Amino acid sequence: MNENPGTEAFASHSARLAQIANPKSEIVHYGDDDPLPLDCGVKLAPFSIAYQTYGTLNAAKTNAVLVCHALTGDQHVANEHPVTGKSGWWETMVGPGKPIDTNRYFVICPNVIGGCMGSTGPASTDPATGKPYGLDFPVITIRDMVRAQARLLDHLGIPDLLCVLGGSMGGMQVLEWAATYKDRVYAAVPIACAARHSSQNIAFHEVGRQAVMADPDWCQGRYIDEGKSPRKGLAVARMAAHITYLSDETLHRKFGRNLQDREKVTFGFDADFQVESYLRHQGVSFVDRFDANSYLYITRAMDYFDLAADHGGVLANAFTGTATRFCLVSFTSDWLFPTEESREVVHALNAVAANVSFVEIETDKGHDAFLLEEPELLATIGGFVSAAALKRGVALSGEGELP
C-alpha cells in the first residue's frame, strides 16, 4: 500500500468532507432545542440524520420497512453509491421484484449516528469550536443509533414499521428496535448477529482501532485539522476485519495459495499471494469512502452492545410482552456470529412465548453470506415479510388497507 501523504491526503479529506456535507441523500436536521439524549449522558445537539427511501408509503402508512446497515455500510442500500459508483450494498435483497419489493413496500435506510455519510459523527462540525469533533464526539451505542432512527420515523410521520431487518451490526439494531420500541415493530428479521458482542469480536475490533491510532497521521483524532489522513492504519483495520467476514472455505476456493501475477515467490514482502493482493485492495478502497474516527466509534458501539445486561442480566426480559413476529437467520460457516448466538436469542424469545421462527442456512460463504446471492436467504426473507404483510392486511404502495 504505497500511499502518498501530504497534499494527496489533504485533498482526499477535503473530498470526504464534501461528501459528508452532500451525500446525495435526504437529511433531517435537528436543532439545539431538539437534542438526542445518548446513553453516555450527553445530549447531542444539533444533529442530523441522512437517509434513503425507496418505493411509496401507502395511505395507511402500514407498509414501511426499515433496513439497518452494518458496520461499514451506509444508507445507499439499493442505489448507486455516490462515492464509489458501485451498486447498493443489498441490491440482492431490496428493489423492484426483490424479496423486499419496493413496488410493495416503502423502504427506509438511515445512516447511523456516528457514521460518515451525512449523519452526525466525529467528522461533523462541533458547534462549540467550529472544527470537526474528532474524539470530542460523544461515545455512542446501538441504542443511540436506534433512538435516532425512531426520531427519523417521527419526522416522516410513520407511527410503526411493518418490518425492521438487517445483518451483523444491522441485526443488533433490529434486536434493539424490538426490545426498546415493541409497539412500533410488527415484524423483525435479525440476520447473522447476536444479543451481545463476544470477547473474540471485541478483540478483533481492538486490533483494528489500535491499527488506526498507531498511524502517525491519525494525530490523536485531529487529522482533518492537520490536513492528514490515517489511510494506512484504517486500511490495515479493514484488512483484519475483512478476514473475519469470510470463511476458510471461501478463502481457499477463491485464492488457495495462488500467486499474484508471478510464477514464483519473490523472497520479499510484496503481495506474492492473491489473497494478500485482495486484502490490500480491500483496505485501500475502503479508506476512500469511510472516516477513520467513525470506524473507532462504530466498532465501540458494537462492543458495548449487550441486550441482556440492559435488562437485568436476563435476555428474555428484553422481549417481555412483545407482539412482534421474529425471523432469525444464521449461517453454518459464520464464525464471527456463530449459530449458537442466534439460538440464544431464539431461546429467550421462546421463554416469553414470542412468535419466532429460525433458519440456519447451509453455506460456506461465512459471515458475508447475508450480503451475497443466497437463494435460501432471499426466499426466507421474502416469504416472511410477505406473510407478515398479508397478516397485517398491508396494501400495495399508494392504496388503502386490504379488507
C-alpha positions as CSV (number, residue, x, y, z in Angstrom):
1,M,0.0,0.0,0.0
2,N,2.1,2.8,-1.3
3,E,0.1,5.9,-0.3
4,N,1.5,9.4,-0.7
5,P,1.0,11.6,2.4
6,G,0.7,15.4,2.4
7,T,-1.1,17.0,-0.4
8,E,-2.8,13.9,-1.6
9,A,-4.1,13.1,1.9
10,F,-5.4,16.6,2.4
11,A,-7.2,16.5,-1.0
12,S,-8.7,13.2,0.0
13,H,-10.1,14.5,3.2
14,S,-11.3,17.7,1.6
15,A,-13.3,15.5,-0.8
16,R,-14.6,13.4,2.1
17,L,-15.8,16.4,3.9
18,A,-17.7,17.5,0.8
19,Q,-19.2,14.0,0.6
20,I,-20.3,14.2,4.2
21,A,-21.9,17.5,3.7
22,N,-23.6,16.3,0.5
23,P,-24.1,12.6,0.5
24,K,-26.9,12.7,-2.2
25,S,-29.4,11.7,0.4
26,E,-32.3,13.2,2.3
27,I,-31.1,14.8,5.5
28,V,-33.1,15.8,8.6
29,H,-31.6,18.4,10.8
30,Y,-32.5,18.7,14.5
31,G,-31.6,22.0,16.2
32,D,-30.3,22.9,19.6
33,D,-33.8,22.9,21.0
34,D,-34.3,19.2,20.0
35,P,-31.3,17.2,21.3
36,L,-30.8,13.5,21.1
37,P,-30.2,12.0,24.5
38,L,-27.3,9.5,24.5
39,D,-26.6,6.6,26.8
40,C,-23.3,8.2,27.9
41,G,-25.3,11.0,29.5
42,V,-24.6,13.7,26.8
43,K,-27.4,15.4,24.9
44,L,-26.3,15.7,21.2
45,A,-27.4,18.9,19.6
46,P,-27.6,19.9,16.9
47,F,-27.6,16.6,14.9
48,S,-28.5,15.3,11.5
49,I,-29.7,12.0,10.1
50,A,-29.1,11.2,6.4
51,Y,-31.3,8.5,4.8
52,Q,-32.5,7.0,1.6
53,T,-36.0,5.9,0.7
54,Y,-37.3,3.6,-2.0
55,G,-40.9,2.9,-3.0
56,T,-44.0,4.7,-1.9
57,L,-45.7,4.9,1.6
58,N,-49.3,3.7,1.3
59,A,-52.2,5.8,2.5
60,A,-52.5,3.9,5.8
61,K,-48.7,4.2,6.5
62,T,-48.5,0.4,7.1
63,N,-46.0,-0.7,4.5
64,A,-42.8,0.9,5.9
65,V,-39.7,-1.4,6.1
66,L,-36.6,-0.1,7.9
67,V,-33.3,-1.5,6.7
68,C,-30.4,-1.2,9.2
69,H,-26.9,-1.2,7.8
70,A,-23.8,-3.0,9.1
71,L,-20.5,-1.6,10.4
72,T,-19.1,-0.4,7.1
73,G,-22.4,0.1,5.3
74,D,-24.5,3.2,4.9
75,Q,-27.8,4.4,3.6
76,H,-27.2,3.5,0.0
77,V,-28.8,0.1,0.2
78,A,-30.3,-0.1,-3.3
79,N,-28.9,2.7,-5.4
80,E,-25.5,3.6,-6.9
81,H,-23.1,4.8,-4.2
82,P,-22.2,8.5,-4.7
83,V,-18.6,7.9,-3.7
84,T,-17.7,4.6,-5.2
85,G,-20.1,4.4,-8.1
86,K,-20.9,0.8,-7.1
87,S,-24.3,-0.7,-6.8
88,G,-26.1,-0.6,-3.5
89,W,-24.8,-2.9,-0.8
90,W,-28.0,-5.0,-0.6
91,E,-29.4,-4.9,-4.1
92,T,-29.9,-8.7,-4.0
93,M,-32.5,-8.1,-1.3
94,V,-34.1,-4.7,-1.9
95,G,-35.6,-3.4,-5.1
96,P,-38.5,-3.9,-7.5
97,G,-39.5,-7.5,-7.6
98,K,-36.8,-8.4,-4.9
99,P,-37.7,-10.0,-1.5
100,I,-38.0,-6.5,-0.1
101,D,-40.1,-5.4,-3.0
102,T,-40.1,-1.6,-3.4
103,N,-43.1,-1.9,-5.6
104,R,-45.0,-3.0,-2.5
105,Y,-43.1,-1.7,0.5
106,F,-41.8,1.8,1.5
107,V,-38.1,1.1,2.4
108,I,-36.1,3.5,4.6
109,C,-32.4,3.1,5.2
110,P,-30.7,5.7,7.5
111,N,-27.0,6.3,8.0
112,V,-26.3,5.6,11.7
113,I,-25.4,8.4,14.1
114,G,-21.6,8.3,14.3
115,G,-21.4,7.5,10.6
116,C,-19.7,9.4,7.8
117,M,-22.3,9.7,5.1
118,G,-24.4,12.7,6.2
119,S,-25.5,11.7,9.7
120,T,-23.7,13.5,12.6
121,G,-20.4,11.8,13.5
122,P,-16.9,12.6,14.6
123,A,-16.1,14.3,11.2
124,S,-19.0,16.6,11.6
125,T,-18.5,20.2,12.8
126,D,-18.6,20.7,16.6
127,P,-20.7,23.9,17.1
128,A,-18.6,24.7,20.1
129,T,-15.4,25.0,18.2
130,G,-16.3,25.3,14.5
131,K,-13.9,22.4,13.8
132,P,-14.6,18.7,13.3
133,Y,-15.5,16.9,16.6
134,G,-12.7,14.3,16.3
135,L,-12.5,12.5,19.7
136,D,-14.7,15.2,21.3
137,F,-17.7,13.5,19.7
138,P,-19.6,11.6,22.4
139,V,-19.3,7.8,22.5
140,I,-22.4,6.2,21.1
141,T,-24.3,2.9,21.5
142,I,-26.5,0.7,19.3
143,R,-29.5,2.1,21.4
144,D,-28.4,5.6,20.5
145,M,-28.5,4.7,16.8
146,V,-32.0,3.2,17.1
147,R,-33.2,6.2,19.2
148,A,-32.1,8.5,16.3
149,Q,-33.9,6.2,13.8
150,A,-37.1,6.4,15.9
151,R,-36.8,10.2,15.7
152,L,-36.5,9.9,11.9
153,L,-39.7,7.9,11.7
154,D,-41.4,10.6,13.9
155,H,-40.3,13.2,11.4
156,L,-41.6,11.1,8.5
157,G,-44.9,10.7,10.2
158,I,-44.6,6.9,10.4
159,P,-46.0,5.5,13.6
160,D,-44.8,2.0,13.3
161,L,-43.0,-0.4,11.0
162,L,-44.2,-3.4,9.1
163,C,-40.7,-4.8,9.4
164,V,-37.2,-3.9,10.5
165,L,-34.3,-6.0,9.2
166,G,-30.6,-6.0,8.9
167,G,-27.5,-8.2,9.2
168,S,-24.5,-8.1,11.6
169,M,-24.5,-4.7,13.3
170,G,-27.7,-4.1,11.4
171,G,-29.1,-7.2,13.2
172,M,-28.1,-5.7,16.6
173,Q,-30.1,-2.6,15.7
174,V,-33.1,-4.9,14.8
175,L,-32.9,-6.5,18.2
176,E,-32.7,-3.1,19.9
177,W,-35.7,-1.9,18.0
178,A,-37.7,-5.0,19.1
179,A,-36.7,-4.5,22.7
180,T,-37.0,-0.7,23.0
181,Y,-39.9,0.0,20.6
182,K,-42.0,-3.1,20.9
183,D,-45.2,-1.3,19.9
184,R,-43.6,0.1,16.7
185,V,-42.3,-3.1,15.2
186,Y,-44.8,-5.6,13.6
187,A,-42.0,-8.0,12.3
188,A,-38.3,-8.2,12.9
189,V,-35.5,-10.0,11.0
190,P,-32.2,-10.1,12.8
191,I,-29.6,-11.8,10.5
192,A,-26.1,-13.1,11.4
193,C,-25.9,-11.3,14.7
194,A,-26.0,-11.7,18.4
195,A,-27.6,-10.1,21.5
196,R,-24.1,-9.2,22.7
197,H,-20.6,-8.8,21.3
198,S,-18.3,-11.7,22.2
199,S,-14.9,-11.2,23.7
200,Q,-13.3,-12.5,20.5
201,N,-15.2,-9.9,18.4
202,I,-14.2,-7.2,20.9
203,A,-10.6,-8.3,20.5
204,F,-10.7,-8.1,16.7
205,H,-12.2,-4.6,16.9
206,E,-9.4,-3.5,19.3
207,V,-6.8,-4.7,16.8
208,G,-8.5,-2.5,14.2
209,R,-8.7,0.5,16.5
210,Q,-5.1,0.2,17.5
211,A,-4.1,0.0,13.9
212,V,-5.8,3.3,13.2
213,M,-4.5,5.0,16.3
214,A,-0.9,3.8,15.7
215,D,-0.9,5.6,12.3
216,P,1.2,8.8,12.8
217,D,-1.3,10.6,10.5
218,W,-4.1,9.9,13.0
219,C,-2.9,12.9,15.0
220,Q,-4.8,11.9,18.2
221,G,-8.0,12.1,16.2
222,R,-7.3,15.6,14.8
223,Y,-6.1,14.5,11.4
224,I,-8.7,16.6,9.5
225,D,-7.5,19.8,11.2
226,E,-3.9,18.8,10.3
227,G,-4.7,18.1,6.7
228,K,-3.7,14.5,7.1
229,S,-5.4,11.1,6.9
230,P,-4.6,7.8,8.7
231,R,-5.1,5.8,5.5
232,K,-2.6,3.1,6.2
233,G,-3.9,2.4,9.7
234,L,-7.5,2.3,8.5
235,A,-6.6,0.1,5.6
236,V,-5.0,-2.4,8.0
237,A,-8.0,-2.3,10.2
238,R,-10.2,-3.1,7.3
239,M,-8.0,-5.9,6.1
240,A,-8.1,-7.6,9.6
241,A,-11.8,-7.2,9.8
242,H,-12.5,-8.5,6.3
243,I,-10.8,-11.8,7.2
244,T,-13.5,-12.3,9.8
245,Y,-16.3,-11.8,7.3
246,L,-15.1,-14.8,5.2
247,S,-14.8,-18.5,5.9
248,D,-11.7,-20.6,5.4
249,E,-13.6,-22.5,2.7
250,T,-14.3,-19.2,0.8
251,L,-10.7,-18.0,1.0
252,H,-9.4,-21.4,-0.1
253,R,-11.9,-21.6,-3.0
254,K,-11.2,-18.0,-4.2
255,F,-7.4,-17.9,-3.7
256,G,-5.9,-21.0,-2.3
257,R,-2.1,-20.4,-2.4
258,N,-2.2,-19.0,-5.9
259,L,0.4,-16.4,-6.7
260,Q,-0.4,-12.9,-7.8
261,D,0.8,-12.1,-11.4
262,R,4.0,-14.1,-11.0
263,E,5.3,-17.6,-11.5
264,K,7.3,-17.9,-8.3
265,V,7.7,-16.2,-4.9
266,T,9.9,-13.1,-4.8
267,F,11.6,-13.8,-1.4
268,G,10.4,-10.4,-0.3
269,F,7.4,-8.7,1.3
270,D,5.4,-7.7,-1.8
271,A,2.0,-9.2,-2.3
272,D,3.2,-12.6,-3.6
273,F,-0.1,-14.3,-3.0
274,Q,-3.5,-13.5,-4.5
275,V,-5.1,-13.4,-1.0
276,E,-2.6,-10.7,0.0
277,S,-3.3,-8.6,-3.0
278,Y,-7.1,-9.0,-2.4
279,L,-6.8,-7.8,1.2
280,R,-4.7,-4.9,0.2
281,H,-7.2,-3.9,-2.3
282,Q,-10.0,-4.1,0.3
283,G,-8.0,-1.9,2.6
284,V,-7.1,0.8,0.1
285,S,-10.6,1.0,-1.4
286,F,-12.2,1.3,2.0
287,V,-10.3,4.4,3.1
288,D,-11.8,6.3,0.2
289,R,-15.3,6.0,1.5
290,F,-15.0,5.8,5.3
291,D,-13.8,8.1,8.1
292,A,-11.2,6.6,10.5
293,N,-12.8,8.1,13.6
294,S,-16.2,6.8,12.6
295,Y,-14.6,3.4,12.5
296,L,-13.5,3.8,16.1
297,Y,-16.8,5.0,17.3
298,I,-19.0,2.4,15.5
299,T,-16.8,-0.6,16.5
300,R,-17.0,0.7,20.1
301,A,-20.8,0.8,19.8
302,M,-20.9,-2.8,18.8
303,D,-18.6,-3.8,21.6
304,Y,-20.9,-2.1,24.2
305,F,-23.9,-3.9,22.9
306,D,-25.3,-6.4,25.5
307,L,-29.1,-6.6,25.4
308,A,-29.3,-8.9,28.5
309,A,-27.2,-6.6,30.6
310,D,-29.6,-3.8,29.7
311,H,-32.5,-5.8,31.1
312,G,-31.4,-7.1,34.5
313,G,-29.0,-9.7,33.1
314,V,-31.8,-11.8,31.6
315,L,-32.1,-11.7,27.8
316,A,-35.8,-12.8,27.8
317,N,-36.6,-9.7,29.8
318,A,-35.8,-7.6,26.8
319,F,-38.7,-9.1,24.9
320,T,-41.3,-9.5,27.7
321,G,-44.8,-8.7,26.4
322,T,-43.7,-8.4,22.8
323,A,-46.2,-9.0,20.0
324,T,-43.6,-8.7,17.3
325,R,-43.1,-11.6,14.8
326,F,-39.5,-12.7,14.6
327,C,-37.4,-14.5,12.0
328,L,-33.8,-15.1,12.9
329,V,-31.3,-16.2,10.3
330,S,-27.8,-17.6,10.8
331,F,-25.2,-19.3,8.5
332,T,-23.3,-22.5,9.2
333,S,-19.9,-21.1,8.2
334,D,-20.3,-17.8,10.1
335,W,-17.6,-17.9,12.8
336,L,-17.9,-14.2,13.6
337,F,-21.5,-14.6,14.8
338,P,-22.0,-18.4,15.0
339,T,-25.4,-20.0,15.0
340,E,-25.4,-20.7,18.8
341,E,-25.6,-16.9,19.4
342,S,-28.7,-16.7,17.3
343,R,-30.1,-19.7,19.1
344,E,-29.7,-17.8,22.4
345,V,-32.0,-15.1,21.1
346,V,-34.5,-17.7,19.9
347,H,-34.5,-19.4,23.4
348,A,-35.1,-16.0,25.0
349,L,-38.0,-15.3,22.7
350,N,-39.4,-18.8,23.3
351,A,-39.2,-18.1,27.0
352,V,-41.7,-15.2,26.6
353,A,-43.9,-17.1,24.2
354,A,-43.0,-14.8,21.3
355,N,-43.9,-15.6,17.7
356,V,-40.5,-16.7,16.4
357,S,-39.0,-18.7,13.5
358,F,-35.4,-19.6,13.0
359,V,-33.4,-20.6,9.9
360,E,-29.8,-21.8,9.8
361,I,-28.6,-21.7,6.2
362,E,-26.0,-24.1,5.0
363,T,-23.3,-22.2,3.2
364,D,-19.5,-21.9,3.0
365,K,-19.6,-18.1,2.4
366,G,-19.1,-17.1,6.0
367,H,-20.5,-14.0,7.7
368,D,-20.7,-12.1,4.4
369,A,-23.3,-14.6,3.2
370,F,-26.1,-12.2,4.2
371,L,-24.9,-9.7,1.5
372,L,-24.5,-12.3,-1.3
373,E,-26.7,-14.2,-3.6
374,E,-28.0,-16.9,-1.3
375,P,-31.3,-18.3,-2.7
376,E,-32.5,-19.7,0.6
377,L,-31.9,-16.4,2.4
378,L,-33.7,-14.5,-0.2
379,A,-36.6,-16.9,-0.2
380,T,-36.8,-16.9,3.6
381,I,-36.9,-13.2,4.0
382,G,-39.2,-12.6,1.0
383,G,-41.6,-15.2,2.3
384,F,-41.5,-14.0,5.9
385,V,-42.1,-10.3,5.1
386,S,-44.8,-11.1,2.6
387,A,-46.6,-13.3,5.1
388,A,-46.4,-10.5,7.7
389,A,-47.8,-8.0,5.3
390,L,-50.6,-10.4,4.4
391,K,-51.4,-11.0,8.1
392,R,-51.4,-7.3,8.8
393,G,-53.6,-6.6,5.7
394,V,-51.0,-4.3,4.1
395,A,-52.0,-3.0,0.7
396,L,-49.7,-2.1,-2.2
397,S,-48.0,1.2,-2.1
398,G,-50.4,4.1,-2.5
399,E,-53.5,2.1,-1.8
400,G,-55.6,1.8,1.4
401,E,-55.7,-1.3,3.6
402,L,-56.9,-4.6,2.4
403,P,-60.3,-5.7,3.7
